[in-house]
Amino acid sequence: MPTILLVEDDPNLGQLVQEFLTLKGFTTDRVTDGNQGLQHFMDGQYDLCIFDVMMPKKDGFTLAKEVRMANRDVPIIFLTAKSMQEDTIQGFRAGADDYITKPFSMEELLLRIQAILRRYQRSGDAIGDPSIYQIGSLSFDYPRQLLTHNGVAQKLTSKESELLKLLAQNLNQPVSRSFALKMVWGDDSYFNARSMDVYITKLRKYLKEDPSVQLVNVHGEGFKLIV
């Protein structure tokens, strides 16, 4: 059964949803704020996310945007007490697949989860992270940390692999320096920023095997992997 990440700051509702989904056969991890939610998502493998909107430390909209930078495919459902049309629109702009207004029935939540998972399976979209990324004529095998071009494989370090994975998941989209540092190094200190610049230079060297691939600086934002 799919694995679900539930981020809900209301302990009573969170426990009820977790127990219900577990009873229905889903593996469900629950945390209570947006920062914990992002960390759990980056550390685990999830097939679907359920985020409350109003949470301490990081709201659900911000959390969804950051999750979308790390994985463009994982389905996201928002739980919220808000019902204004503007909030619904903001939710979908943040990357939501569905939006449920509190109070809701557990059966309704279950039906929506099942419908989303069926839709992803029918469309052939990847649920969870793919193992291999195609970057132009280069193939990046993330679990084995190998970047291959014309049958020649380059072994990458763990940091190189994590950084390239983040860039590949956001192909042709900018990735901010601060976000990359927090995801790969854990914080965006000056020392780690200098270290990341070294790794960016190394990745550019590996990627130049395909002239159609570029890893460019985006002024005021960060980096973009372009094919």
Secondary structure, DSSP 8 states (H G I E B T S, - for coil): --EEEEE-S-HHHHHHHHHHHHHTT-EEEEESSHHHHHHHHHHS--SEEEEESS-SSS-HHHHHHHHHHH-SSS-EEEEES---HHHHHHHHHTT-SEEEESS--HHHHHHHHHHHHHHHHHHT--SS--SEEEETTEEEETTTTEEEETTEEEE--HHHHHHHHHHHHTTTSEEEHHHHHHHHTSS--HHHHHHHHHHHHHHHHHHTTSTT-EEEEETTTEEEEE-
